C-alpha cells in the first residue's frame, strides 16, 4: 500500500508545510505507477486516493497521477 499524505493534519498542525503536499503526492503516485509497471500491470483502477478523510485536493491528486 501507499498512503497519500494526510493534508488535513498538515494544514491544521503545520500550515507552513502545506506547500510540500503536491510534491509528496507526485512522489508517492510515481512510486505506485513504478510498482505497477514493474509487475506488468497495464491498467490501474484508482479510488479517491487521499481525497476523503486525508482532505487532499482532487485536482492535485489527479495531477500527481498524470503520466
Phi and psi restraints in degrees (range 20) as a CNS / XPLOR table:
assign (resid 1 and name C) (resid 2 and name N)
       (resid 2 and name CA) (resid 2 and name C) 1.0 -144.1 20.0 2
assign (resid 2 and name N) (resid 2 and name CA)
       (resid 2 and name C) (resid 3 and name N) 1.0 99.8 20.0 2
assign (resid 2 and name C) (resid 3 and name N)
       (resid 3 and name CA) (resid 3 and name C) 1.0 -73.8 20.0 2
assign (resid 3 and name N) (resid 3 and name CA)
       (resid 3 and name C) (resid 4 and name N) 1.0 149.3 20.0 2
assign (resid 3 and name C) (resid 4 and name N)
       (resid 4 and name CA) (resid 4 and name C) 1.0 -74.7 20.0 2
assign (resid 4 and name N) (resid 4 and name CA)
       (resid 4 and name C) (resid 5 and name N) 1.0 158.1 20.0 2
assign (resid 4 and name C) (resid 5 and name N)
       (resid 5 and name CA) (resid 5 and name C) 1.0 -62.0 20.0 2
assign (resid 5 and name N) (resid 5 and name CA)
       (resid 5 and name C) (resid 6 and name N) 1.0 146.7 20.0 2
assign (resid 5 and name C) (resid 6 and name N)
       (resid 6 and name CA) (resid 6 and name C) 1.0 -86.4 20.0 2
assign (resid 6 and name N) (resid 6 and name CA)
       (resid 6 and name C) (resid 7 and name N) 1.0 85.8 20.0 2
assign (resid 6 and name C) (resid 7 and name N)
       (resid 7 and name CA) (resid 7 and name C) 1.0 -61.7 20.0 2
assign (resid 7 and name N) (resid 7 and name CA)
       (resid 7 and name C) (resid 8 and name N) 1.0 -34.5 20.0 2
assign (resid 7 and name C) (resid 8 and name N)
       (resid 8 and name CA) (resid 8 and name C) 1.0 -60.8 20.0 2
assign (resid 8 and name N) (resid 8 and name CA)
       (resid 8 and name C) (resid 9 and name N) 1.0 -45.4 20.0 2
assign (resid 8 and name C) (resid 9 and name N)
       (resid 9 and name CA) (resid 9 and name C) 1.0 -67.6 20.0 2
assign (resid 9 and name N) (resid 9 and name CA)
       (resid 9 and name C) (resid 10 and name N) 1.0 -43.3 20.0 2
assign (resid 9 and name C) (resid 10 and name N)
       (resid 10 and name CA) (resid 10 and name C) 1.0 -60.3 20.0 2
assign (resid 10 and name N) (resid 10 and name CA)
       (resid 10 and name C) (resid 11 and name N) 1.0 -46.5 20.0 2
assign (resid 10 and name C) (resid 11 and name N)
       (resid 11 and name CA) (resid 11 and name C) 1.0 -65.6 20.0 2
assign (resid 11 and name N) (resid 11 and name CA)
       (resid 11 and name C) (resid 12 and name N) 1.0 -31.7 20.0 2
assign (resid 11 and name C) (resid 12 and name N)
       (resid 12 and name CA) (resid 12 and name C) 1.0 -80.5 20.0 2
assign (resid 12 and name N) (resid 12 and name CA)
       (resid 12 and name C) (resid 13 and name N) 1.0 -44.2 20.0 2
assign (resid 12 and name C) (resid 13 and name N)
       (resid 13 and name CA) (resid 13 and name C) 1.0 -96.3 20.0 2
assign (resid 13 and name N) (resid 13 and name CA)
       (resid 13 and name C) (resid 14 and name N) 1.0 -28.5 20.0 2
assign (resid 13 and name C) (resid 14 and name N)
       (resid 14 and name CA) (resid 14 and name C) 1.0 -141.5 20.0 2
assign (resid 14 and name N) (resid 14 and name CA)
       (resid 14 and name C) (resid 15 and name N) 1.0 62.4 20.0 2
assign (resid 14 and name C) (resid 15 and name N)
       (resid 15 and name CA) (resid 15 and name C) 1.0 -56.8 20.0 2
assign (resid 15 and name N) (resid 15 and name CA)
       (resid 15 and name C) (resid 16 and name N) 1.0 -25.6 20.0 2
assign (resid 15 and name C) (resid 16 and name N)
       (resid 16 and name CA) (resid 16 and name C) 1.0 -68.7 20.0 2
assign (resid 16 and name N) (resid 16 and name CA)
       (resid 16 and name C) (resid 17 and name N) 1.0 -14.6 20.0 2
assign (resid 16 and name C) (resid 17 and name N)
       (resid 17 and name CA) (resid 17 and name C) 1.0 -97.2 20.0 2
assign (resid 17 and name N) (resid 17 and name CA)
       (resid 17 and name C) (resid 18 and name N) 1.0 -3.2 20.0 2
assign (resid 17 and name C) (resid 18 and name N)
       (resid 18 and name CA) (resid 18 and name C) 1.0 -60.4 20.0 2
assign (resid 18 and name N) (resid 18 and name CA)
       (resid 18 and name C) (resid 19 and name N) 1.0 -26.7 20.0 2
assign (resid 18 and name C) (resid 19 and name N)
       (resid 19 and name CA) (resid 19 and name C) 1.0 -64.4 20.0 2
assign (resid 19 and name N) (resid 19 and name CA)
       (resid 19 and name C) (resid 20 and name N) 1.0 -16.2 20.0 2
assign (resid 19 and name C) (resid 20 and name N)
       (resid 20 and name CA) (resid 20 and name C) 1.0 -86.2 20.0 2
assign (resid 20 and name N) (resid 20 and name CA)
       (resid 20 and name C) (resid 21 and name N) 1.0 -9.5 20.0 2
assign (resid 20 and name C) (resid 21 and name N)
       (resid 21 and name CA) (resid 21 and name C) 1.0 -60.1 20.0 2
assign (resid 21 and name N) (resid 21 and name CA)
       (resid 21 and name C) (resid 22 and name N) 1.0 -49.1 20.0 2
assign (resid 21 and name C) (resid 22 and name N)
       (resid 22 and name CA) (resid 22 and name C) 1.0 -57.7 20.0 2
assign (resid 22 and name N) (resid 22 and name CA)
       (resid 22 and name C) (resid 23 and name N) 1.0 -39.7 20.0 2
assign (resid 22 and name C) (resid 23 and name N)
       (resid 23 and name CA) (resid 23 and name C) 1.0 -66.8 20.0 2
assign (resid 23 and name N) (resid 23 and name CA)
       (resid 23 and name C) (resid 24 and name N) 1.0 -38.9 20.0 2
assign (resid 23 and name C) (resid 24 and name N)
       (resid 24 and name CA) (resid 24 and name C) 1.0 -65.6 20.0 2
assign (resid 24 and name N) (resid 24 and name CA)
       (resid 24 and name C) (resid 25 and name N) 1.0 -41.8 20.0 2
assign (resid 24 and name C) (resid 25 and name N)
       (resid 25 and name CA) (resid 25 and name C) 1.0 -59.7 20.0 2
assign (resid 25 and name N) (resid 25 and name CA)
       (resid 25 and name C) (resid 26 and name N) 1.0 -46.8 20.0 2
assign (resid 25 and name C) (resid 26 and name N)
       (resid 26 and name CA) (resid 26 and name C) 1.0 -62.5 20.0 2
assign (resid 26 and name N) (resid 26 and name CA)
       (resid 26 and name C) (resid 27 and name N) 1.0 -42.9 20.0 2
assign (resid 26 and name C) (resid 27 and name N)
       (resid 27 and name CA) (resid 27 and name C) 1.0 -62.9 20.0 2
assign (resid 27 and name N) (resid 27 and name CA)
       (resid 27 and name C) (resid 28 and name N) 1.0 -44.8 20.0 2
assign (resid 27 and name C) (resid 28 and name N)
       (resid 28 and name CA) (resid 28 and name C) 1.0 -70.6 20.0 2
assign (resid 28 and name N) (resid 28 and name CA)
       (resid 28 and name C) (resid 29 and name N) 1.0 -38.4 20.0 2
assign (resid 28 and name C) (resid 29 and name N)
       (resid 29 and name CA) (resid 29 and name C) 1.0 -64.0 20.0 2
assign (resid 29 and name N) (resid 29 and name CA)
       (resid 29 and name C) (resid 30 and name N) 1.0 -41.1 20.0 2
assign (resid 29 and name C) (resid 30 and name N)
       (resid 30 and name CA) (resid 30 and name C) 1.0 -59.9 20.0 2
assign (resid 30 and name N) (resid 30 and name CA)
       (resid 30 and name C) (resid 31 and name N) 1.0 -41.5 20.0 2
assign (resid 30 and name C) (resid 31 and name N)
       (resid 31 and name CA) (resid 31 and name C) 1.0 -64.2 20.0 2
assign (resid 31 and name N) (resid 31 and name CA)
       (resid 31 and name C) (resid 32 and name N) 1.0 -42.7 20.0 2
assign (resid 31 and name C) (resid 32 and name N)
       (resid 32 and name CA) (resid 32 and name C) 1.0 -58.2 20.0 2
assign (resid 32 and name N) (resid 32 and name CA)
       (resid 32 and name C) (resid 33 and name N) 1.0 -45.3 20.0 2
assign (resid 32 and name C) (resid 33 and name N)
       (resid 33 and name CA) (resid 33 and name C) 1.0 -67.5 20.0 2
assign (resid 33 and name N) (resid 33 and name CA)
       (resid 33 and name C) (resid 34 and name N) 1.0 -37.5 20.0 2
assign (resid 33 and name C) (resid 34 and name N)
       (resid 34 and name CA) (resid 34 and name C) 1.0 -62.3 20.0 2
assign (resid 34 and name N) (resid 34 and name CA)
       (resid 34 and name C) (resid 35 and name N) 1.0 -46.1 20.0 2
assign (resid 34 and name C) (resid 35 and name N)
       (resid 35 and name CA) (resid 35 and name C) 1.0 -62.3 20.0 2
assign (resid 35 and name N) (resid 35 and name CA)
       (resid 35 and name C) (resid 36 and name N) 1.0 -43.3 20.0 2
assign (resid 35 and name C) (resid 36 and name N)
       (resid 36 and name CA) (resid 36 and name C) 1.0 -61.4 20.0 2
assign (resid 36 and name N) (resid 36 and name CA)
       (resid 36 and name C) (resid 37 and name N) 1.0 -42.9 20.0 2
assign (resid 36 and name C) (resid 37 and name N)
       (resid 37 and name CA) (resid 37 and name C) 1.0 -65.5 20.0 2
assign (resid 37 and name N) (resid 37 and name CA)
       (resid 37 and name C) (resid 38 and name N) 1.0 -44.1 20.0 2
assign (resid 37 and name C) (resid 38 and name N)
       (resid 38 and name CA) (resid 38 and name C) 1.0 -60.6 20.0 2
assign (resid 38 and name N) (resid 38 and name CA)
       (resid 38 and name C) (resid 39 and name N) 1.0 -35.9 20.0 2
assign (resid 38 and name C) (resid 39 and name N)
       (resid 39 and name CA) (resid 39 and name C) 1.0 -83.7 20.0 2
assign (resid 39 and name N) (resid 39 and name CA)
       (resid 39 and name C) (resid 40 and name N) 1.0 -0.8 20.0 2
assign (resid 39 and name C) (resid 40 and name N)
       (resid 40 and name CA) (resid 40 and name C) 1.0 85.6 20.0 2
assign (resid 40 and name N) (resid 40 and name CA)
       (resid 40 and name C) (resid 41 and name N) 1.0 12.3 20.0 2
assign (resid 40 and name C) (resid 41 and name N)
       (resid 41 and name CA) (resid 41 and name C) 1.0 -76.7 20.0 2
assign (resid 41 and name N) (resid 41 and name CA)
       (resid 41 and name C) (resid 42 and name N) 1.0 133.8 20.0 2
assign (resid 41 and name C) (resid 42 and name N)
       (resid 42 and name CA) (resid 42 and name C) 1.0 -104.8 20.0 2
assign (resid 42 and name N) (resid 42 and name CA)
       (resid 42 and name C) (resid 43 and name N) 1.0 -18.0 20.0 2
assign (resid 42 and name C) (resid 43 and name N)
       (resid 43 and name CA) (resid 43 and name C) 1.0 -132.5 20.0 2
assign (resid 43 and name N) (resid 43 and name CA)
       (resid 43 and name C) (resid 44 and name N) 1.0 139.8 20.0 2
assign (resid 43 and name C) (resid 44 and name N)
       (resid 44 and name CA) (resid 44 and name C) 1.0 -127.9 20.0 2
assign (resid 44 and name N) (resid 44 and name CA)
       (resid 44 and name C) (resid 45 and name N) 1.0 143.2 20.0 2
assign (resid 44 and name C) (resid 45 and name N)
       (resid 45 and name CA) (resid 45 and name C) 1.0 -110.4 20.0 2
assign (resid 45 and name N) (resid 45 and name CA)
       (resid 45 and name C) (resid 46 and name N) 1.0 115.7 20.0 2
assign (resid 45 and name C) (resid 46 and name N)
       (resid 46 and name CA) (resid 46 and name C) 1.0 -109.9 20.0 2
assign (resid 46 and name N) (resid 46 and name CA)
       (resid 46 and name C) (resid 47 and name N) 1.0 133.9 20.0 2
assign (resid 46 and name C) (resid 47 and name N)
       (resid 47 and name CA) (resid 47 and name C) 1.0 -82.6 20.0 2
assign (resid 47 and name N) (resid 47 and name CA)
       (resid 47 and name C) (resid 48 and name N) 1.0 -164.6 20.0 2
assign (resid 47 and name C) (resid 48 and name N)
       (resid 48 and name CA) (resid 48 and name C) 1.0 -80.6 20.0 2
assign (resid 48 and name N) (resid 48 and name CA)
       (resid 48 and name C) (resid 49 and name N) 1.0 65.4 20.0 2
assign (resid 48 and name C) (resid 49 and name N)
       (resid 49 and name CA) (resid 49 and name C) 1.0 -55.7 20.0 2
assign (resid 49 and name N) (resid 49 and name CA)
       (resid 49 and name C) (resid 50 and name N) 1.0 105.9 20.0 2
assign (resid 49 and name C) (resid 50 and name N)
       (resid 50 and name CA) (resid 50 and name C) 1.0 78.6 20.0 2
assign (resid 50 and name N) (resid 50 and name CA)
       (resid 50 and name C) (resid 51 and name N) 1.0 4.4 20.0 2
assign (resid 50 and name C) (resid 51 and name N)
       (resid 51 and name CA) (resid 51 and name C) 1.0 -91.1 20.0 2
assign (resid 51 and name N) (resid 51 and name CA)
       (resid 51 and name C) (resid 52 and name N) 1.0 -7.9 20.0 2
assign (resid 51 and name C) (resid 52 and name N)
       (resid 52 and name CA) (resid 52 and name C) 1.0 -88.4 20.0 2
assign (resid 52 and name N) (resid 52 and name CA)
       (resid 52 and name C) (resid 53 and name N) 1.0 -113.8 20.0 2
assign (resid 52 and name C) (resid 53 and name N)
       (resid 53 and name CA) (resid 53 and name C) 1.0 -61.6 20.0 2
assign (resid 53 and name N) (resid 53 and name CA)
       (resid 53 and name C) (resid 54 and name N) 1.0 -25.3 20.0 2
assign (resid 53 and name C) (resid 54 and name N)
       (resid 54 and name CA) (resid 54 and name C) 1.0 -79.8 20.0 2
assign (resid 54 and name N) (resid 54 and name CA)
       (resid 54 and name C) (resid 55 and name N) 1.0 -10.3 20.0 2
assign (resid 54 and name C) (resid 55 and name N)
       (resid 55 and name CA) (resid 55 and name C) 1.0 60.3 20.0 2
assign (resid 55 and name N) (resid 55 and name CA)
       (resid 55 and name C) (resid 56 and name N) 1.0 32.5 20.0 2
assign (resid 55 and name C) (resid 56 and name N)
       (resid 56 and name CA) (resid 56 and name C) 1.0 -76.6 20.0 2
assign (resid 56 and name N) (resid 56 and name CA)
       (resid 56 and name C) (resid 57 and name N) 1.0 150.1 20.0 2
assign (resid 56 and name C) (resid 57 and name N)
       (resid 57 and name CA) (resid 57 and name C) 1.0 -73.3 20.0 2
assign (resid 57 and name N) (resid 57 and name CA)
       (resid 57 and name C) (resid 58 and name N) 1.0 124.1 20.0 2
assign (resid 57 and name C) (resid 58 and name N)
       (resid 58 and name CA) (resid 58 and name C) 1.0 -56.7 20.0 2
assign (resid 58 and name N) (resid 58 and name CA)
       (resid 58 and name C) (resid 59 and name N) 1.0 -35.0 20.0 2
assign (resid 58 and name C) (resid 59 and name N)
       (resid 59 and name CA) (resid 59 and name C) 1.0 -64.9 20.0 2
assign (resid 59 and name N) (resid 59 and name CA)
       (resid 59 and name C) (resid 60 and name N) 1.0 -40.3 20.0 2
assign (resid 59 and name C) (resid 60 and name N)
       (resid 60 and name CA) (resid 60 and name C) 1.0 -67.4 20.0 2
assign (resid 60 and name N) (resid 60 and name CA)
       (resid 60 and name C) (resid 61 and name N) 1.0 -38.4 20.0 2
assign (resid 60 and name C) (resid 61 and name N)
       (resid 61 and name CA) (resid 61 and name C) 1.0 -65.2 20.0 2
assign (resid 61 and name N) (resid 61 and name CA)
       (resid 61 and name C) (resid 62 and name N) 1.0 -45.5 20.0 2
assign (resid 61 and name C) (resid 62 and name N)
       (resid 62 and name CA) (resid 62 and name C) 1.0 -60.4 20.0 2
assign (resid 62 and name N) (resid 62 and name CA)
       (resid 62 and name C) (resid 63 and name N) 1.0 -43.0 20.0 2
assign (resid 62 and name C) (resid 63 and name N)
       (resid 63 and name CA) (resid 63 and name C) 1.0 -62.8 20.0 2
assign (resid 63 and name N) (resid 63 and name CA)
       (resid 63 and name C) (resid 64 and name N) 1.0 -36.9 20.0 2
assign (resid 63 and name C) (resid 64 and name N)
       (resid 64 and name CA) (resid 64 and name C) 1.0 -63.0 20.0 2
assign (resid 64 and name N) (resid 64 and name CA)
       (resid 64 and name C) (resid 65 and name N) 1.0 -31.7 20.0 2
assign (resid 64 and name C) (resid 65 and name N)
       (resid 65 and name CA) (resid 65 and name C) 1.0 -94.1 20.0 2
assign (resid 65 and name N) (resid 65 and name CA)
       (resid 65 and name C) (resid 66 and name N) 1.0 -2.3 20.0 2
assign (resid 65 and name C) (resid 66 and name N)
       (resid 66 and name CA) (resid 66 and name C) 1.0 -69.5 20.0 2
assign (resid 66 and name N) (resid 66 and name CA)
       (resid 66 and name C) (resid 67 and name N) 1.0 120.6 20.0 2
